[in-house]
Amino acid sequence: MILSRAIDRGLSQKMLAEALRVQQPSIAKLGRRTDMYVSTLCSHIEAMGGQLEIIARFPDGAVKIGNFADLEKDAA
């Protein structure tokens, strides 16, 4: 899904790999991944010129989760 979006935006696997400072085979594997760290997903999306937003939806409303670093500090 992410890889197809990059291709739709005119980015080749090679261009995305250069932006992420990884080897091209790592980008090819991205299309087959079913699970990854939020930080990895965020860096891939930013390399394509996007911004990751995570929203938790509850019956009584939604909460936009903006910064996981803040959540880690609160848990400590």
C-alpha positions in Angstrom: 0.0 0.0 0.0 2.7 2.5 1.0 4.9 1.4 -1.9 2.1 1.8 -4.4 1.4 5.3 -3.1 5.1 6.2 -3.6 4.9 5.0 -7.2 1.7 7.0 -7.7 3.6 10.0 -6.6 6.3 9.3 -9.2 8.9 8.0 -6.7 10.9 5.0 -7.8 12.1 2.4 -5.3 15.6 3.7 -5.9 14.6 7.3 -5.1 12.7 6.2 -2.0 15.7 4.1 -0.8 18.0 7.1 -1.3 15.7 9.4 0.7 15.6 6.8 3.5 19.3 6.0 3.3 18.6 2.3 2.9 19.3 -0.2 0.1 16.7 -0.7 -2.7 15.9 -4.3 -1.6 14.7 -3.0 1.7 12.1 -0.9 -0.2 11.0 -3.9 -2.2 10.3 -5.7 1.1 8.2 -2.9 2.3 5.4 -3.9 0.0 5.2 -7.3 1.7 5.4 -6.2 5.3 2.3 -6.7 7.5 3.7 -5.2 10.7 6.2 -2.4 11.5 7.2 0.1 14.1 5.3 3.4 14.0 8.6 5.2 13.7 9.5 3.2 10.6 6.1 3.9 9.0 6.5 7.6 9.9 9.9 7.9 8.2 8.7 6.1 5.1 5.7 8.4 4.8 7.8 11.5 5.4 10.3 10.4 2.7 7.3 10.4 0.3 6.5 14.0 1.4 3.6 13.0 3.6 2.8 13.2 7.3 1.6 10.4 9.5 -1.5 11.0 11.7 -2.8 8.4 14.1 -6.4 8.8 15.4 -7.9 6.6 18.1 -11.7 6.5 17.6 -14.0 5.8 20.6 -17.8 5.8 20.8 -17.7 9.2 22.6 -15.1 10.8 20.3 -11.7 10.7 18.6 -8.3 11.4 20.0 -5.4 12.4 17.6 -2.2 10.9 18.9 0.4 13.5 17.9 3.7 12.5 19.5 4.6 9.1 20.9 7.6 10.6 22.7 5.2 12.5 24.9 3.3 9.3 25.7 6.6 7.5 26.7 7.4 10.3 29.1 3.9 10.1 30.7 4.3 6.4 31.2 7.6 6.7 33.0 
